[in-house]
Amino acid sequence: MVARRCHPTKGFAVRPGWHVSPKPEAPHLTGDSRSPSSYSGRACDFFAERSNPATMTAPRTQIKEPTLTRSALAAMPCSPLVAALCVANKSIYHQLCGVECYDMARDVRTFAGGMPVVAHPPCRSWSAFCAHQAKPMPGEKDLGPLCVEWLRKCGGVLEHPAHSRLFAATGLPLPGRRDGALWSIEVLQSWWDGHLGTQKKTWLCFAHVSPADVHYPLTLRGNGGDKRLWQYMPRSFRSATCRHLAEWLVTVSRTANVQDD
């Protein structure tokens, strides 16, 4: 496969996948005052661009969530146990030590409590922007209030997209506010290494966790470009939690102490 790049030129429309050729030649444009090479120079490999919005060069098969090495797993604390609720079947949480994962194969409704939680309830039914066009599975929306109930009882952290309607529906405090043992903040997932670059504003609600025990890996980044990155990002990556954020959430949840609140 020939590596190609997209070179937008001022005054010309960018059409991914048009005028793609292995050489800077465009015989059908001969005689035009515009150079044929300028057209082929703007040729773009449509699939390569979609697979890596940052560089627009890597094939889709090269984009994989990094796995944890044995040495990294051995260095991670494995206690106390943490329950990761409503995670994907191939989530990075399955690789973390001391994490009990509840995915579609292991119904979250069978969770019996007894350990802090990292809750990722399905968000499409609660989204402030796309809930009207979502097509959730039967009973999927009910998992949100269920995760909130376990959060209140067991402590830990709940993650949902910014402006999620789940917060108002279940009485969770909005970012910057506190309600007893519950408090919330708004973060950008781009703060954590391993994310594909979009800001991805997220609300986190903590329960029975001291704010003094929470340290944020703030990373500065440039503004703009999110719309294009999000447009060409594979769907599987839009809702995925990167490895460093998952590790951070598990570490924070382990500090939950229900008895002291």
C-alpha positions as CSV (number, residue, x, y, z in Angstrom):
1,M,0.0,0.0,0.0
2,V,1.4,3.4,-1.0
3,A,1.6,5.9,1.8
4,R,-0.2,9.1,1.0
5,R,-0.9,12.4,2.7
6,C,-3.6,15.0,2.6
7,H,-2.2,18.5,1.7
8,P,-5.0,21.1,1.8
9,T,-4.3,24.0,-0.5
10,K,-5.9,27.4,-0.1
11,G,-8.6,28.1,-2.6
12,F,-9.2,24.4,-3.4
13,A,-11.8,22.1,-1.9
14,V,-10.4,19.1,0.0
15,R,-12.0,15.8,-1.1
16,P,-10.6,12.8,0.7
17,G,-10.0,9.9,-1.6
18,W,-10.1,12.0,-4.8
19,H,-7.2,12.1,-7.3
20,V,-5.3,9.3,-5.5
21,S,-2.4,8.0,-7.3
22,P,1.1,6.5,-6.4
23,K,2.8,9.3,-8.5
24,P,2.3,13.0,-8.7
25,E,0.6,12.8,-12.0
26,A,-2.9,13.7,-13.2
27,P,-3.2,13.4,-17.0
28,H,-6.9,14.2,-17.0
29,L,-6.0,17.7,-15.7
30,T,-3.5,18.5,-18.5
31,G,-4.0,21.9,-20.0
32,D,-5.4,23.4,-16.9
33,S,-3.7,26.5,-15.5
34,R,-3.5,24.7,-12.2
35,S,-0.6,22.3,-11.9
36,P,-1.6,18.7,-12.1
37,S,0.9,17.9,-9.3
38,S,-0.9,20.2,-7.0
39,Y,-4.0,18.0,-7.3
40,S,-2.1,14.7,-6.7
41,G,-0.1,16.4,-3.9
42,R,-3.4,17.0,-2.1
43,A,-4.4,13.3,-2.6
44,C,-5.5,11.7,0.7
45,D,-5.7,8.2,1.7
46,F,-9.2,8.3,3.2
47,F,-8.8,5.2,5.4
48,A,-5.4,6.2,6.7
49,E,-6.7,9.7,7.6
50,R,-9.6,8.2,9.6
51,S,-7.4,5.7,11.4
52,N,-5.0,8.4,12.8
53,P,-6.3,11.9,12.9
54,A,-3.1,13.2,14.4
55,T,-0.7,12.2,11.7
56,M,-3.0,10.9,9.0
57,T,-0.4,8.3,8.0
58,A,-0.8,5.2,10.1
59,P,-3.0,2.4,8.9
60,R,-6.0,1.5,11.1
61,T,-4.5,-1.8,12.2
62,Q,-1.6,0.1,13.9
63,I,-4.0,1.9,16.4
64,K,-4.3,-0.3,19.4
65,E,-4.8,0.4,23.1
66,P,-1.4,-0.3,24.7
67,T,-1.4,-3.4,26.9
68,L,0.3,-3.6,30.3
69,T,3.5,-5.5,30.6
70,R,4.1,-8.1,33.3
71,S,6.4,-5.7,35.2
72,A,3.9,-2.9,35.1
73,L,1.2,-5.3,36.4
74,A,3.5,-6.5,39.2
75,A,4.2,-2.9,40.3
76,M,0.5,-2.0,40.6
77,P,-1.3,-2.4,43.9
78,C,-3.9,-5.1,43.9
79,S,-5.8,-4.3,47.0
80,P,-8.4,-3.4,48.0
81,L,-10.4,-4.9,45.2
82,V,-12.3,-2.4,43.0
83,A,-15.4,-3.1,40.9
84,A,-15.4,-1.6,37.4
85,L,-19.1,-1.4,36.5
86,C,-20.5,-1.3,33.0
87,V,-17.2,-1.6,31.1
88,A,-16.7,-2.9,27.6
89,N,-15.9,-6.6,26.9
90,K,-12.4,-5.6,25.7
91,S,-11.9,-2.8,28.2
92,I,-8.4,-2.0,29.6
93,Y,-9.9,-2.7,33.0
94,H,-9.6,-6.4,32.3
95,Q,-5.8,-6.1,32.4
96,L,-5.6,-4.2,35.7
97,C,-4.7,-6.0,38.9
98,G,-7.3,-6.2,41.6
99,V,-10.2,-5.1,39.5
100,E,-13.5,-7.0,39.2
101,C,-15.0,-6.2,35.8
102,Y,-18.7,-6.2,35.1
103,D,-19.3,-6.1,31.4
104,M,-22.1,-7.5,29.2
105,A,-21.0,-11.0,29.9
106,R,-21.1,-10.4,33.7
107,D,-24.2,-8.5,34.4
108,V,-23.7,-5.5,36.6
109,R,-27.0,-6.2,38.2
110,T,-25.3,-9.3,39.9
111,F,-22.9,-7.0,41.7
112,A,-23.2,-7.6,45.5
113,G,-21.2,-4.6,46.7
114,G,-18.5,-4.9,49.4
115,M,-15.8,-2.9,47.4
116,P,-15.4,0.6,46.0
117,V,-16.5,1.1,42.4
118,V,-15.4,2.8,39.2
119,A,-18.7,3.3,37.4
120,H,-19.0,3.9,33.7
121,P,-22.8,3.6,33.1
122,P,-24.0,3.8,29.5
123,C,-24.2,7.4,28.5
124,R,-26.1,7.6,25.3
125,S,-29.5,7.6,27.0
126,W,-28.4,10.4,29.3
127,S,-26.5,12.6,26.8
128,A,-27.6,16.2,26.7
129,F,-26.8,16.3,23.0
130,C,-27.7,13.0,21.4
131,A,-30.2,11.2,23.7
132,H,-33.0,12.1,21.3
133,Q,-31.5,9.9,18.6
134,A,-30.0,7.2,20.8
135,K,-31.3,3.6,20.5
136,P,-30.4,2.0,23.8
137,M,-31.0,-1.7,24.5
138,P,-33.9,-2.6,26.8
139,G,-33.0,-1.8,30.4
140,E,-29.8,0.0,29.4
141,K,-30.9,3.4,30.8
142,D,-31.8,1.9,34.2
143,L,-28.1,1.0,34.7
144,G,-27.3,4.7,35.3
145,P,-29.3,5.1,38.5
146,L,-28.2,1.6,39.6
147,C,-24.5,2.7,39.3
148,V,-25.3,5.8,41.3
149,E,-26.8,3.7,44.0
150,W,-23.7,1.6,44.3
151,L,-21.6,4.7,44.2
152,R,-23.4,6.1,47.3
153,K,-23.2,2.8,49.2
154,C,-19.7,1.6,48.4
155,G,-17.8,4.8,47.5
156,G,-15.5,5.4,44.5
157,V,-16.0,7.4,41.4
158,L,-18.5,7.7,38.5
159,E,-17.5,8.9,35.1
160,H,-19.9,10.4,32.5
161,P,-19.7,12.9,29.7
162,A,-20.0,16.6,30.6
163,H,-23.6,17.9,31.0
164,S,-24.9,14.4,31.5
165,R,-28.6,14.4,32.5
166,L,-27.9,11.5,34.9
167,F,-26.5,14.0,37.5
168,A,-29.8,16.0,37.7
169,A,-32.0,12.9,37.5
170,T,-30.2,11.1,40.4
171,G,-29.4,14.1,42.6
172,L,-25.6,14.0,42.1
173,P,-23.8,17.4,42.7
174,L,-22.7,19.3,39.7
175,P,-19.0,20.0,39.2
176,G,-17.6,22.4,41.8
177,R,-20.3,21.4,44.4
178,R,-20.5,19.0,47.3
179,D,-23.3,17.2,48.8
180,G,-22.3,15.2,51.9
181,A,-19.9,12.5,50.9
182,L,-20.4,13.3,47.2
183,W,-18.5,15.9,45.2
184,S,-17.9,16.4,41.5
185,I,-15.4,18.0,39.1
186,E,-15.0,18.5,35.4
187,V,-11.9,17.2,33.7
188,L,-10.5,16.8,30.2
189,Q,-9.5,13.3,29.3
190,S,-6.6,14.8,27.3
191,W,-4.9,15.4,30.6
192,W,-4.0,11.7,30.7
193,D,-1.4,10.2,28.4
194,G,-2.7,7.7,25.9
195,H,-5.8,9.7,24.8
196,L,-6.0,10.4,21.1
197,G,-5.9,14.2,21.6
198,T,-9.5,15.4,21.9
199,Q,-10.4,17.3,25.0
200,K,-13.4,15.1,25.8
201,K,-14.9,17.0,28.7
202,T,-15.9,14.6,31.4
203,W,-17.7,14.9,34.8
204,L,-16.4,12.8,37.7
205,C,-18.4,12.3,40.8
206,F,-16.5,11.0,43.9
207,A,-18.1,9.3,46.9
208,H,-16.4,8.9,50.3
209,V,-13.1,10.1,48.7
210,S,-11.2,12.9,50.3
211,P,-10.3,15.7,47.8
212,A,-6.8,15.8,49.4
213,D,-6.2,12.3,48.1
214,V,-7.0,13.3,44.5
215,H,-4.2,14.6,42.3
216,Y,-4.8,15.6,38.7
217,P,-2.2,15.0,35.9
218,L,-2.9,18.3,34.2
219,T,-1.5,18.5,30.7
220,L,-1.7,21.7,28.6
221,R,-2.7,21.4,25.0
222,G,-3.6,23.7,22.1
223,N,-7.2,24.8,21.4
224,G,-9.2,23.8,18.4
225,G,-9.2,20.8,16.1
226,D,-11.5,18.7,18.3
227,K,-14.3,18.6,15.8
228,R,-12.1,17.2,13.0
229,L,-10.3,14.7,15.3
230,W,-13.7,13.5,16.7
231,Q,-15.1,13.1,13.2
232,Y,-12.3,10.8,12.0
233,M,-11.9,8.9,15.3
234,P,-13.1,5.3,15.1
235,R,-16.3,4.8,17.1
236,S,-14.6,2.2,19.4
237,F,-12.2,4.9,20.6
238,R,-14.8,7.6,21.2
239,S,-16.2,5.8,24.3
240,A,-13.0,4.0,25.3
241,T,-11.1,4.9,28.5
242,C,-7.4,5.2,28.0
243,R,-5.1,3.1,30.1
244,H,-3.6,5.9,32.2
245,L,-7.1,7.3,33.0
246,A,-8.3,3.8,34.0
247,E,-5.4,3.3,36.3
248,W,-5.9,6.8,37.9
249,L,-9.6,6.1,38.5
250,V,-8.9,2.7,40.1
251,T,-6.2,4.3,42.3
252,V,-8.5,7.1,43.5
253,S,-11.3,4.6,44.2
254,R,-9.1,2.6,46.4
255,T,-8.9,5.6,48.8
256,A,-12.6,5.5,49.4
257,N,-13.5,5.0,53.1
258,V,-17.2,4.7,53.7
259,Q,-16.8,4.2,57.4
260,D,-15.2,7.6,58.0
261,D,-18.0,9.5,56.3
